[in-house]
Amino acid sequence: MKRFLLLIVMLIAGFSLAEAQDLITTRKGEDIQAKVLEVDIDAIKYKKTANPDGPVYTIPREDVLVILYANGEKDVFYDETPAYSAVQVRDGMRYKEYKHYYNKHDYIRRDDDPYSPFLAGFASYLIPGMGQCVCGEWGRGITFFLGTTITGSLALGNLLSEGHSSYYYDDQTYYYDNSNTGGMVTLVLAAGALYIWNICDAVKVAKIKNMYYQDLYGNRQQLKLHIEPYLGCSPAPAAAGTNLASGLSLKVDF
């Protein structure tokens, strides 16, 4: 009889322990069976349900999507990273001072932007480095002009001399000498890559300088679109409790 009562008590304790567990869901979709101890501004501390007497674990708050507590409550942690961290700009900054603060993919065109990315790229398409010069970066433009011109001249000279040195005559027989072919191909590829980089860089310079001026005069648009995972509870009949629903949500920051 005592063994039977002990078994009942252990079963009840086991069910109570199972019901008392919390569920931590990370942004990567990982579920952690845990007992949440503390929710701090930067981190969440917990113990694993399978080892309640074990160590205390810490997970960054930004990595957690939602916590479902044993009593049915939940905490949802939205993406708290700001869509755009404003750069402390000042008048007279040089391009090399602020270029690392901006991402050209975040650029949003405005009618009053001082530079046109299209015209800058087209100018560098016509004359290497001209787009950078149009944007006021003369040192950068001259560097691209000299680099592209010198590399292209070497590639062209090697290409023209190939027709005169590829064949030679020996004892009534023509031989083809391909010893310089590898160097010629390398120079042509290098010149082409530098020319394309020159165009892309001109577009990038125009965009970043426009972003700097938008911040400088306080008219930077901060429109951002985020697609975030969604996790919530949907109503269900009383007998079934609640159903866990998941999906994607569109978030607009401006």
DRENPA-3360 file (N, C-alpha, C; in nm, 2 decimals, always signed):
BEGIN
1 = MKRFLLLI = +0.08/-0.12/+0.00/+0.00/+0.00/+0.00/+0.09/+0.13/+0.00 ~ +0.19/+0.12/+0.08/+0.28/+0.24/+0.09/+0.35/+0.26/-0.05 ~ +0.39/+0.15/-0.11/+0.45/+0.16/-0.24/+0.36/+0.22/-0.34 ~ +0.23/+0.18/-0.33/+0.13/+0.24/-0.43/+0.11/+0.39/-0.41 ~ +0.10/+0.43/-0.28/+0.09/+0.57/-0.25/+0.21/+0.65/-0.29 ~ +0.33/+0.59/-0.27/+0.45/+0.66/-0.32/+0.46/+0.67/-0.47 ~ +0.41/+0.57/-0.54/+0.40/+0.58/-0.69/+0.31/+0.69/-0.73 ~ +0.19/+0.70/-0.66/+0.10/+0.81/-0.70/+0.16/+0.94/-0.67;
9 = VMLIAGFS = +0.22/+0.96/-0.56/+0.29/+1.09/-0.53/+0.39/+1.12/-0.63 ~ +0.47/+1.03/-0.68/+0.57/+1.05/-0.78/+0.51/+1.09/-0.91 ~ +0.40/+1.02/-0.95/+0.34/+1.06/-1.07/+0.28/+1.20/-1.07 ~ +0.22/+1.23/-0.96/+0.16/+1.37/-0.94/+0.28/+1.47/-0.95 ~ +0.39/+1.44/-0.88/+0.50/+1.54/-0.89/+0.56/+1.55/-1.03 ~ +0.56/+1.44/-1.10/+0.61/+1.44/-1.24/+0.52/+1.52/-1.33 ~ +0.39/+1.51/-1.31/+0.30/+1.59/-1.40/+0.31/+1.73/-1.36 ~ +0.32/+1.76/-1.23/+0.34/+1.90/-1.19/+0.46/+1.97/-1.25;
17 = LAEAQDLI = +0.57/+1.89/-1.25/+0.70/+1.94/-1.30/+0.69/+1.96/-1.45 ~ +0.61/+1.87/-1.52/+0.60/+1.89/-1.66/+0.51/+2.01/-1.70 ~ +0.41/+2.03/-1.61/+0.33/+2.15/-1.63/+0.40/+2.28/-1.60 ~ +0.50/+2.27/-1.51/+0.56/+2.39/-1.46/+0.67/+2.44/-1.55 ~ +0.70/+2.38/-1.66/+0.81/+2.42/-1.74/+0.77/+2.53/-1.84 ~ +0.87/+2.61/-1.87/+0.85/+2.72/-1.96/+0.91/+2.68/-2.10 ~ +0.87/+2.75/-2.20/+0.92/+2.72/-2.33/+0.98/+2.85/-2.39 ~ +1.11/+2.84/-2.42/+1.18/+2.95/-2.49/+1.20/+2.92/-2.63;
25 = TTRKGEDI = +1.15/+3.00/-2.72/+1.17/+2.98/-2.87/+1.26/+3.09/-2.92 ~ +1.37/+3.05/-2.98/+1.47/+3.14/-3.03/+1.43/+3.19/-3.17 ~ +1.50/+3.29/-3.22/+1.47/+3.34/-3.36/+1.51/+3.24/-3.47 ~ +1.59/+3.14/-3.43/+1.63/+3.04/-3.52/+1.54/+2.92/-3.53 ~ +1.43/+2.93/-3.45/+1.33/+2.82/-3.44/+1.36/+2.72/-3.34 ~ +1.46/+2.73/-3.26/+1.49/+2.63/-3.16/+1.40/+2.65/-3.03 ~ +1.35/+2.53/-2.98/+1.27/+2.53/-2.86/+1.35/+2.48/-2.74 ~ +1.35/+2.56/-2.63/+1.42/+2.52/-2.52/+1.33/+2.50/-2.40;
33 = QAKVLEVD = +1.32/+2.38/-2.35/+1.24/+2.35/-2.23/+1.32/+2.40/-2.11 ~ +1.26/+2.49/-2.04/+1.34/+2.56/-1.93/+1.25/+2.61/-1.82 ~ +1.32/+2.66/-1.72/+1.25/+2.73/-1.61/+1.32/+2.87/-1.61 ~ +1.25/+2.97/-1.66/+1.30/+3.10/-1.67/+1.32/+3.16/-1.53 ~ +1.44/+3.21/-1.51/+1.48/+3.27/-1.38/+1.47/+3.42/-1.38 ~ +1.52/+3.48/-1.49/+1.53/+3.62/-1.50/+1.53/+3.67/-1.64 ~ +1.45/+3.78/-1.67/+1.44/+3.84/-1.80/+1.50/+3.98/-1.78 ~ +1.63/+3.99/-1.83/+1.70/+4.12/-1.81/+1.68/+4.20/-1.94;
41 = IDAIKYKK = +1.74/+4.32/-1.94/+1.73/+4.41/-2.06/+1.82/+4.36/-2.17 ~ +1.92/+4.28/-2.13/+2.01/+4.23/-2.24/+2.01/+4.08/-2.25 ~ +1.97/+4.01/-2.15/+1.98/+3.86/-2.15/+1.87/+3.80/-2.07 ~ +1.86/+3.67/-2.09/+1.76/+3.59/-2.02/+1.83/+3.47/-1.96 ~ +1.80/+3.45/-1.83/+1.87/+3.35/-1.75/+1.76/+3.24/-1.72 ~ +1.81/+3.11/-1.74/+1.72/+3.00/-1.72/+1.80/+2.88/-1.68 ~ +1.72/+2.78/-1.63/+1.77/+2.64/-1.61/+1.70/+2.55/-1.70 ~ +1.76/+2.45/-1.74/+1.70/+2.34/-1.82/+1.61/+2.26/-1.74;
49 = TANPDGPV = +1.49/+2.23/-1.80/+1.39/+2.15/-1.72/+1.45/+2.01/-1.69 ~ +1.52/+1.95/-1.78/+1.58/+1.82/-1.76/+1.68/+1.82/-1.65 ~ +1.74/+1.93/-1.61/+1.84/+1.94/-1.51/+1.81/+2.06/-1.42 ~ +1.71/+2.05/-1.34/+1.67/+2.17/-1.26/+1.78/+2.21/-1.16 ~ +1.86/+2.12/-1.12/+1.97/+2.15/-1.02/+2.10/+2.19/-1.09 ~ +2.10/+2.19/-1.22/+2.22/+2.22/-1.30/+2.26/+2.37/-1.31 ~ +2.34/+2.40/-1.40/+2.39/+2.54/-1.41/+2.28/+2.63/-1.46 ~ +2.31/+2.76/-1.44/+2.22/+2.87/-1.49/+2.27/+2.91/-1.63;
57 = YTIPREDV = +2.19/+2.90/-1.73/+2.23/+2.94/-1.87/+2.18/+3.08/-1.90 ~ +2.25/+3.14/-1.99/+2.22/+3.28/-2.03/+2.21/+3.29/-2.18 ~ +2.11/+3.35/-2.23/+2.09/+3.36/-2.38/+2.06/+3.51/-2.40 ~ +2.13/+3.57/-2.51/+2.10/+3.71/-2.54/+1.95/+3.74/-2.57 ~ +1.90/+3.84/-2.52/+1.76/+3.87/-2.54/+1.72/+3.89/-2.68 ~ +1.82/+3.94/-2.76/+1.79/+3.97/-2.90/+1.78/+3.84/-2.98 ~ +1.82/+3.73/-2.92/+1.81/+3.60/-2.99/+1.68/+3.52/-2.96 ~ +1.60/+3.58/-2.87/+1.48/+3.51/-2.83/+1.36/+3.57/-2.90;
65 = LVILYANG = +1.27/+3.49/-2.95/+1.15/+3.54/-3.02/+1.03/+3.55/-2.92 ~ +1.01/+3.44/-2.84/+0.90/+3.44/-2.75/+0.93/+3.34/-2.63 ~ +0.87/+3.37/-2.52/+0.87/+3.28/-2.40/+0.73/+3.25/-2.36 ~ +0.69/+3.12/-2.36/+0.56/+3.08/-2.32/+0.58/+3.02/-2.18 ~ +0.52/+3.08/-2.08/+0.53/+3.04/-1.94/+0.43/+2.93/-1.91 ~ +0.46/+2.87/-1.80/+0.38/+2.75/-1.75/+0.24/+2.80/-1.72 ~ +0.22/+2.92/-1.68/+0.08/+2.96/-1.64/+0.00/+3.01/-1.76 ~ +0.06/+3.00/-1.88/-0.02/+3.04/-2.00/+0.02/+3.18/-2.05;
73 = EKDVFYDE = +0.09/+3.26/-1.97/+0.14/+3.39/-2.02/+0.25/+3.38/-2.11 ~ +0.28/+3.49/-2.19/+0.39/+3.48/-2.28/+0.45/+3.62/-2.29 ~ +0.58/+3.62/-2.33/+0.65/+3.74/-2.36/+0.70/+3.73/-2.50 ~ +0.67/+3.83/-2.59/+0.71/+3.83/-2.72/+0.82/+3.94/-2.74 ~ +0.93/+3.91/-2.79/+1.04/+4.00/-2.80/+1.06/+4.04/-2.95 ~ +1.02/+4.16/-2.98/+1.03/+4.20/-3.12/+1.17/+4.25/-3.15 ~ +1.20/+4.26/-3.28/+1.33/+4.31/-3.32/+1.35/+4.45/-3.27 ~ +1.44/+4.46/-3.16/+1.46/+4.59/-3.10/+1.58/+4.66/-3.16;
81 = TPAYSAVQ = +1.64/+4.60/-3.27/+1.75/+4.67/-3.33/+1.70/+4.79/-3.41 ~ +1.75/+4.91/-3.40/+1.69/+5.02/-3.47/+1.72/+5.00/-3.62 ~ +1.62/+5.05/-3.70/+1.63/+5.03/-3.84/+1.75/+5.11/-3.90 ~ +1.78/+5.22/-3.83/+1.89/+5.30/-3.87/+1.96/+5.37/-3.75 ~ +2.08/+5.35/-3.74/+2.15/+5.42/-3.63/+2.22/+5.55/-3.68 ~ +2.16/+5.66/-3.64/+2.21/+5.79/-3.69/+2.36/+5.81/-3.67 ~ +2.42/+5.86/-3.77/+2.56/+5.89/-3.76/+2.58/+6.04/-3.71 ~ +2.67/+6.06/-3.62/+2.69/+6.19/-3.57/+2.78/+6.27/-3.68;
89 = VRDGMRYK = +2.71/+6.33/-3.77/+2.78/+6.40/-3.88/+2.80/+6.55/-3.84 ~ +2.90/+6.60/-3.91/+2.92/+6.75/-3.89/+2.96/+6.80/-4.03 ~ +2.95/+6.93/-4.04/+2.98/+6.99/-4.17/+3.13/+6.99/-4.19 ~ +3.17/+6.96/-4.32/+3.31/+6.96/-4.35/+3.38/+6.82/-4.34 ~ +3.30/+6.72/-4.31/+3.37/+6.59/-4.30/+3.41/+6.54/-4.44 ~ +3.52/+6.47/-4.45/+3.57/+6.41/-4.57/+3.51/+6.28/-4.60 ~ +3.51/+6.24/-4.72/+3.44/+6.11/-4.76/+3.50/+5.99/-4.69 ~ +3.63/+5.99/-4.67/+3.69/+5.87/-4.60/+3.66/+5.87/-4.45;
97 = EYKHYYNK = +3.61/+5.98/-4.40/+3.57/+5.98/-4.25/+3.43/+5.92/-4.23 ~ +3.34/+5.93/-4.32/+3.21/+5.88/-4.30/+3.16/+5.77/-4.39 ~ +3.24/+5.72/-4.48/+3.20/+5.62/-4.58/+3.17/+5.49/-4.51 ~ +3.24/+5.46/-4.40/+3.22/+5.33/-4.33/+3.09/+5.33/-4.25 ~ +3.03/+5.44/-4.23/+2.90/+5.45/-4.15/+2.78/+5.42/-4.23 ~ +2.79/+5.42/-4.36/+2.68/+5.41/-4.45/+2.69/+5.28/-4.54 ~ +2.57/+5.23/-4.57/+2.56/+5.12/-4.66/+2.48/+5.17/-4.78 ~ +2.54/+5.15/-4.90/+2.48/+5.21/-5.02/+2.34/+5.14/-5.05;
105 = HDYIRRDD = +2.32/+5.02/-5.00/+2.19/+4.96/-5.02/+2.08/+5.02/-4.94 ~ +2.11/+5.11/-4.84/+2.01/+5.18/-4.76/+1.97/+5.31/-4.83 ~ +2.03/+5.34/-4.94/+2.01/+5.47/-5.00/+1.87/+5.49/-5.05 ~ +1.80/+5.60/-5.02/+1.67/+5.63/-5.08/+1.68/+5.77/-5.15 ~ +1.66/+5.77/-5.27/+1.68/+5.89/-5.35/+1.58/+6.00/-5.31 ~ +1.63/+6.13/-5.31/+1.55/+6.24/-5.29/+1.57/+6.34/-5.40 ~ +1.47/+6.42/-5.43/+1.48/+6.52/-5.54/+1.59/+6.62/-5.52 ~ +1.63/+6.65/-5.40/+1.72/+6.75/-5.37/+1.86/+6.70/-5.34;
113 = DPYSPFLA = +1.89/+6.57/-5.38/+2.02/+6.51/-5.36/+2.12/+6.58/-5.45 ~ +2.24/+6.62/-5.40/+2.34/+6.69/-5.48/+2.40/+6.61/-5.59 ~ +2.40/+6.48/-5.58/+2.47/+6.39/-5.68/+2.37/+6.29/-5.74 ~ +2.40/+6.26/-5.86/+2.32/+6.15/-5.93/+2.40/+6.03/-5.95 ~ +2.36/+5.92/-5.88/+2.44/+5.79/-5.90/+2.45/+5.75/-6.05 ~ +2.34/+5.77/-6.12/+2.34/+5.73/-6.26/+2.44/+5.81/-6.34 ~ +2.44/+5.94/-6.33/+2.53/+6.02/-6.40/+2.68/+5.99/-6.36 ~ +2.70/+5.97/-6.23/+2.83/+5.93/-6.19/+2.88/+5.80/-6.25;
121 = GFASYLIP = +2.80/+5.70/-6.25/+2.84/+5.58/-6.31/+2.86/+5.59/-6.46 ~ +2.77/+5.67/-6.53/+2.79/+5.69/-6.67/+2.91/+5.77/-6.71 ~ +2.95/+5.86/-6.62/+3.07/+5.94/-6.65/+3.19/+5.85/-6.63 ~ +3.19/+5.76/-6.53/+3.31/+5.67/-6.52/+3.30/+5.56/-6.63 ~ +3.19/+5.54/-6.69/+3.18/+5.44/-6.80/+3.25/+5.51/-6.92 ~ +3.23/+5.64/-6.94/+3.30/+5.70/-7.05/+3.44/+5.72/-7.03 ~ +3.48/+5.78/-6.91/+3.62/+5.80/-6.88/+3.64/+5.75/-6.74 ~ +3.72/+5.65/-6.72/+3.75/+5.59/-6.59/+3.79/+5.70/-6.49;
129 = GMGQCVCG = +3.72/+5.70/-6.37/+3.75/+5.80/-6.27/+3.67/+5.93/-6.28 ~ +3.61/+5.96/-6.39/+3.54/+6.08/-6.41/+3.42/+6.09/-6.31 ~ +3.35/+5.98/-6.29/+3.24/+5.98/-6.20/+3.28/+6.02/-6.05 ~ +3.39/+5.97/-6.01/+3.44/+6.01/-5.88/+3.47/+6.16/-5.87 ~ +3.53/+6.21/-5.98/+3.57/+6.35/-5.99/+3.44/+6.44/-5.99 ~ +3.34/+6.40/-6.06/+3.21/+6.47/-6.06/+3.16/+6.49/-5.92 ~ +3.18/+6.38/-5.84/+3.13/+6.38/-5.70/+3.22/+6.45/-5.60 ~ +3.33/+6.51/-5.66/+3.42/+6.59/-5.57/+3.54/+6.51/-5.52;
137 = EWGRGITF = +3.55/+6.38/-5.55/+3.66/+6.30/-5.50/+3.76/+6.29/-5.61 ~ +3.84/+6.39/-5.62/+3.94/+6.40/-5.73/+4.06/+6.30/-5.71 ~ +4.10/+6.29/-5.59/+4.21/+6.19/-5.57/+4.17/+6.05/-5.60 ~ +4.05/+6.01/-5.56/+4.00/+5.88/-5.59/+3.98/+5.86/-5.74 ~ +3.93/+5.97/-5.81/+3.91/+5.96/-5.95/+4.03/+5.94/-6.03 ~ +4.14/+6.02/-5.99/+4.26/+6.02/-6.06/+4.33/+5.88/-6.04 ~ +4.32/+5.83/-5.92/+4.37/+5.69/-5.89/+4.31/+5.59/-5.98 ~ +4.18/+5.59/-6.00/+4.11/+5.50/-6.09/+4.15/+5.52/-6.23;
145 = FLGTTITG = +4.16/+5.65/-6.27/+4.20/+5.68/-6.41/+4.34/+5.62/-6.44 ~ +4.43/+5.65/-6.36/+4.57/+5.60/-6.38/+4.58/+5.45/-6.38 ~ +4.51/+5.39/-6.28/+4.52/+5.24/-6.27/+4.45/+5.18/-6.38 ~ +4.34/+5.22/-6.43/+4.27/+5.16/-6.54/+4.34/+5.19/-6.67 ~ +4.40/+5.31/-6.69/+4.47/+5.34/-6.81/+4.60/+5.26/-6.82 ~ +4.68/+5.26/-6.72/+4.80/+5.18/-6.72/+4.78/+5.03/-6.74 ~ +4.68/+4.98/-6.67/+4.66/+4.83/-6.69/+4.60/+4.80/-6.83 ~ +4.51/+4.89/-6.88/+4.46/+4.87/-7.01/+4.56/+4.89/-7.12;
153 = SLALGNLL = +4.66/+4.98/-7.10/+4.76/+5.00/-7.20/+4.86/+4.88/-7.20 ~ +4.89/+4.83/-7.09/+4.98/+4.71/-7.08/+4.91/+4.59/-7.15 ~ +4.78/+4.57/-7.12/+4.70/+4.46/-7.18/+4.69/+4.48/-7.33 ~ +4.67/+4.61/-7.38/+4.66/+4.63/-7.52/+4.79/+4.61/-7.59 ~ +4.90/+4.66/-7.53/+5.03/+4.64/-7.59/+5.07/+4.50/-7.60 ~ +5.04/+4.42/-7.49/+5.07/+4.28/-7.50/+4.99/+4.21/-7.60 ~ +4.86/+4.25/-7.62/+4.78/+4.19/-7.72/+4.83/+4.22/-7.86 ~ +4.87/+4.34/-7.89/+4.92/+4.37/-8.02/+5.05/+4.30/-8.05;
161 = SEGHSSYY = +5.14/+4.29/-7.95/+5.27/+4.23/-7.98/+5.25/+4.08/-7.99 ~ +5.14/+4.02/-7.95/+5.12/+3.88/-7.95/+5.11/+3.83/-8.10 ~ +5.06/+3.92/-8.19/+5.05/+3.88/-8.33/+5.19/+3.87/-8.40 ~ +5.28/+3.94/-8.34/+5.42/+3.95/-8.40/+5.51/+3.84/-8.34 ~ +5.48/+3.80/-8.22/+5.58/+3.71/-8.15/+5.52/+3.57/-8.13 ~ +5.40/+3.55/-8.17/+5.34/+3.42/-8.15/+5.40/+3.31/-8.24 ~ +5.44/+3.35/-8.36/+5.50/+3.25/-8.46/+5.64/+3.29/-8.49 ~ +5.72/+3.19/-8.50/+5.86/+3.21/-8.54/+5.90/+3.10/-8.64;
169 = YDDQTYYY = +6.00/+3.13/-8.72/+6.04/+3.05/-8.83/+6.17/+2.98/-8.80 ~ +6.17/+2.84/-8.81/+6.29/+2.77/-8.78/+6.30/+2.65/-8.88 ~ +6.40/+2.65/-8.97/+6.43/+2.54/-9.05/+6.30/+2.50/-9.13 ~ +6.25/+2.60/-9.21/+6.14/+2.58/-9.30/+6.01/+2.54/-9.22 ~ +6.00/+2.57/-9.09/+5.88/+2.53/-9.02/+5.84/+2.65/-8.93 ~ +5.71/+2.68/-8.92/+5.65/+2.78/-8.84/+5.61/+2.72/-8.70 ~ +5.65/+2.78/-8.60/+5.62/+2.74/-8.46/+5.53/+2.85/-8.39 ~ +5.44/+2.80/-8.31/+5.36/+2.90/-8.23/+5.41/+2.91/-8.09;
177 = DNSNTGGM = +5.44/+3.03/-8.05/+5.50/+3.05/-7.91/+5.39/+3.11/-7.82 ~ +5.34/+3.03/-7.73/+5.23/+3.07/-7.64/+5.28/+3.10/-7.50 ~ +5.41/+3.13/-7.48/+5.46/+3.15/-7.35/+5.41/+3.28/-7.29 ~ +5.36/+3.38/-7.37/+5.31/+3.50/-7.31/+5.16/+3.51/-7.30 ~ +5.10/+3.40/-7.34/+4.95/+3.41/-7.35/+4.89/+3.42/-7.21 ~ +4.95/+3.35/-7.11/+4.90/+3.36/-6.97/+4.90/+3.50/-6.92 ~ +5.02/+3.57/-6.94/+5.03/+3.71/-6.89/+4.94/+3.80/-6.96 ~ +4.91/+3.78/-7.09/+4.82/+3.86/-7.16/+4.68/+3.85/-7.11;
185 = VTLVLAAG = +4.64/+3.73/-7.09/+4.50/+3.70/-7.03/+4.49/+3.77/-6.90 ~ +4.59/+3.75/-6.81/+4.58/+3.81/-6.68/+4.57/+3.96/-6.68 ~ +4.64/+4.03/-6.77/+4.64/+4.17/-6.79/+4.50/+4.22/-6.84 ~ +4.44/+4.14/-6.93/+4.31/+4.18/-6.99/+4.20/+4.17/-6.88 ~ +4.21/+4.06/-6.80/+4.11/+4.04/-6.70/+4.13/+4.14/-6.59 ~ +4.25/+4.18/-6.56/+4.27/+4.28/-6.45/+4.22/+4.42/-6.50 ~ +4.25/+4.45/-6.63/+4.20/+4.58/-6.68/+4.05/+4.58/-6.68 ~ +3.98/+4.47/-6.72/+3.84/+4.47/-6.73/+3.78/+4.48/-6.59;
193 = ALYIWNIC = +3.84/+4.41/-6.49/+3.78/+4.41/-6.35/+3.80/+4.55/-6.29 ~ +3.91/+4.61/-6.32/+3.93/+4.75/-6.27/+3.84/+4.85/-6.33 ~ +3.81/+4.83/-6.46/+3.72/+4.92/-6.53/+3.57/+4.91/-6.47 ~ +3.53/+4.78/-6.44/+3.40/+4.76/-6.39/+3.39/+4.81/-6.24 ~ +3.50/+4.79/-6.16/+3.51/+4.84/-6.03/+3.50/+4.99/-6.03 ~ +3.56/+5.06/-6.12/+3.56/+5.20/-6.13/+3.41/+5.25/-6.15 ~ +3.33/+5.19/-6.23/+3.20/+5.23/-6.25/+3.11/+5.21/-6.12 ~ +3.13/+5.09/-6.06/+3.05/+5.06/-5.94/+3.09/+5.15/-5.83;
201 = DAVKVAKI = +3.22/+5.19/-5.82/+3.26/+5.27/-5.71/+3.21/+5.42/-5.73 ~ +3.20/+5.46/-5.85/+3.14/+5.59/-5.88/+3.00/+5.60/-5.83 ~ +2.92/+5.50/-5.86/+2.78/+5.49/-5.81/+2.77/+5.49/-5.66 ~ +2.86/+5.41/-5.60/+2.87/+5.40/-5.45/+2.90/+5.54/-5.39 ~ +3.00/+5.61/-5.44/+3.04/+5.73/-5.39/+2.92/+5.83/-5.39 ~ +2.85/+5.84/-5.51/+2.74/+5.93/-5.52/+2.63/+5.90/-5.42 ~ +2.60/+5.77/-5.40/+2.50/+5.73/-5.30/+2.53/+5.77/-5.16 ~ +2.66/+5.73/-5.12/+2.70/+5.76/-4.98/+2.71/+5.91/-4.95;
209 = KNMYYQDL = +2.76/+5.99/-5.05/+2.77/+6.13/-5.03/+2.63/+6.19/-5.02 ~ +2.53/+6.14/-5.09/+2.40/+6.19/-5.08/+2.34/+6.15/-4.94 ~ +2.37/+6.03/-4.89/+2.32/+6.00/-4.76/+2.38/+6.09/-4.65 ~ +2.51/+6.12/-4.67/+2.57/+6.21/-4.58/+2.51/+6.35/-4.57 ~ +2.48/+6.40/-4.69/+2.41/+6.53/-4.70/+2.27/+6.53/-4.65 ~ +2.20/+6.41/-4.66/+2.07/+6.40/-4.61/+2.07/+6.40/-4.46 ~ +2.17/+6.34/-4.40/+2.19/+6.34/-4.25/+2.23/+6.48/-4.21 ~ +2.32/+6.54/-4.28/+2.37/+6.67/-4.24/+2.26/+6.78/-4.24;
217 = YGNRQQLK = +2.16/+6.77/-4.33/+2.06/+6.87/-4.33/+1.93/+6.82/-4.27 ~ +1.93/+6.70/-4.21/+1.82/+6.65/-4.13/+1.70/+6.60/-4.21 ~ +1.72/+6.56/-4.34/+1.61/+6.51/-4.42/+1.63/+6.37/-4.47 ~ +1.70/+6.29/-4.39/+1.72/+6.15/-4.42/+1.60/+6.07/-4.40 ~ +1.55/+6.00/-4.50/+1.44/+5.91/-4.49/+1.48/+5.78/-4.43 ~ +1.40/+5.73/-4.33/+1.44/+5.62/-4.26/+1.34/+5.51/-4.28 ~ +1.29/+5.49/-4.40/+1.19/+5.39/-4.43/+1.26/+5.25/-4.44 ~ +1.21/+5.15/-4.36/+1.26/+5.02/-4.36/+1.15/+4.92/-4.36;
225 = LHIEPYLG = +1.17/+4.81/-4.44/+1.07/+4.70/-4.44/+1.14/+4.58/-4.38 ~ +1.07/+4.52/-4.28/+1.12/+4.39/-4.22/+1.02/+4.28/-4.23 ~ +1.06/+4.17/-4.26/+0.98/+4.05/-4.26/+1.02/+3.97/-4.14 ~ +0.94/+3.95/-4.04/+0.97/+3.89/-3.91/+0.88/+3.77/-3.88 ~ +0.94/+3.67/-3.82/+0.85/+3.56/-3.78/+0.75/+3.60/-3.67 ~ +0.63/+3.54/-3.68/+0.52/+3.57/-3.59/+0.49/+3.44/-3.51 ~ +0.47/+3.45/-3.38/+0.43/+3.34/-3.30/+0.32/+3.39/-3.20 ~ +0.21/+3.33/-3.20/+0.10/+3.38/-3.11/+0.00/+3.27/-3.08;
233 = CSPAPAAA = -0.09/+3.30/-2.99/-0.20/+3.20/-2.96/-0.33/+3.24/-3.02 ~ -0.40/+3.14/-3.08/-0.53/+3.17/-3.14/-0.63/+3.10/-3.05 ~ -0.75/+3.16/-3.04/-0.86/+3.11/-2.95/-0.90/+2.97/-3.00 ~ -0.94/+2.89/-2.91/-0.99/+2.75/-2.94/-1.10/+2.72/-2.84 ~ -1.18/+2.61/-2.86/-1.28/+2.57/-2.76/-1.21/+2.55/-2.62 ~ -1.30/+2.58/-2.52/-1.25/+2.57/-2.39/-1.18/+2.44/-2.35 ~ -1.22/+2.34/-2.40/-1.16/+2.21/-2.37/-1.03/+2.19/-2.43 ~ -1.00/+2.26/-2.54/-0.87/+2.25/-2.61/-0.77/+2.35/-2.57;
241 = GTNLASGL = -0.82/+2.46/-2.50/-0.73/+2.56/-2.45/-0.70/+2.66/-2.57 ~ -0.57/+2.68/-2.59/-0.53/+2.77/-2.70/-0.44/+2.70/-2.80 ~ -0.45/+2.74/-2.92/-0.36/+2.68/-3.03/-0.25/+2.78/-3.06 ~ -0.13/+2.73/-3.07/-0.01/+2.81/-3.11/-0.01/+2.83/-3.26 ~ -0.01/+2.96/-3.30/-0.01/+2.99/-3.44/+0.12/+3.06/-3.48 ~ +0.18/+3.03/-3.59/+0.30/+3.09/-3.64/+0.29/+3.13/-3.78 ~ +0.38/+3.22/-3.82/+0.37/+3.27/-3.96/+0.48/+3.39/-3.97 ~ +0.45/+3.47/-4.07/+0.54/+3.58/-4.10/+0.46/+3.71/-4.09;
249 = SLKVDF = +0.53/+3.82/-4.04/+0.46/+3.95/-4.04/+0.55/+4.05/-4.10 ~ +0.48/+4.15/-4.16/+0.55/+4.26/-4.23/+0.56/+4.38/-4.14 ~ +0.68/+4.44/-4.11/+0.70/+4.55/-4.02/+0.76/+4.66/-4.10 ~ +0.70/+4.78/-4.09/+0.74/+4.90/-4.16/+0.79/+5.00/-4.06 ~ +0.92/+5.05/-4.07/+0.97/+5.15/-3.98/+1.00/+5.27/-4.06 ~ +0.96/+5.39/-4.01/+0.98/+5.51/-4.08/+0.99/+5.63/-3.98;
% end
